[in-house]
Amino acid sequence: MLGLLLIVLPGPFTIPLVAAGAAILGTEYEWAKKILDLSNKKVRRSGALFKKYIKIGTLIIVGMLFSVGVVVFIYTTGFRL
């Protein structure tokens, strides 16, 4: 029941609690086992994509953080180009 409430009322621990509920229900019900198997496949596929694109993602994040740092520097110091 807590997992169902957290779907409507999102928070930082919504997904782990729903997954734990599905794992518990998967021991008794076939439909919950199918949902758990499908989610495991999706997580593994996401992990593979993450490993494939981690260098590009890291460069994008570093570039964005650098840009934000430059903007904060310009804004706080009144530096004019």
N, C-alpha and C positions, 0 to 999 in steps of 0.2 A: 504494500500500500504506500509506503514511503517513496518507493521508486516511481509510482504513478503520480504522486503529488509533485515530485521534483521535475517531471516532464513539463507540467504546467507552470510550476514555480522554479525556474532554472536557478542553478547555483553552481559553485565550483565542483561539487561532488556528484552531480547528476548522473553522468555517464558511468562512473564506476559502480554506483549503487544499482543502477538498472542492469548492468552487466552481471553483477553479483546475484541479483534476483533471478535473472535468466539462467545463470549457472545452477542455482539451487532448484529452480523449477524444471530445468533440463534433466535432472535425475529422475523425475517422475513423469513428465509429459513430453510427448514426441514433438509437439508444436514448438515448445520452448527450446528443445534441442536443435531443431532446424534453424530457429532464429539465432541461437548461439553459434552454430556452425557457419551460418552466413556472415555474421559479424566477425568471426575469426578470419574468414577468407578476406573480408574487406580490410581488416587491420593489417594482415600480412601484405596485401597488395599495396596499401598505403605506405608501409614500411619500405617496400622495395622501391617505390617511387621516390621516397624521401632519400634513400641511399643513392639513387641515380642522380638526383638534382641537388644534392646538399651543397656542392661547390657554388653553383649559380645562386642558390638561395642565400648562402652566407655572404656572397659578394653583394647581393641586393640589400641585405639587411645592414651590412657595414656601410654601404653607400648611403642608405637612408639615414643612418645614425650620424654619419659625417655631415650630411646636408643639414640635419636638424641642429647639430653643433655649430655649424657656420651661421645659421639663421639666429640662434640664441646669442652667439658672440656679437653679431652685427647689431642685434636689437638691444642688448644690454650695454654695449660700449658706445653706441651711437656712431660707429664706424661708417664712413661714407666712401663709396667706391668712386 
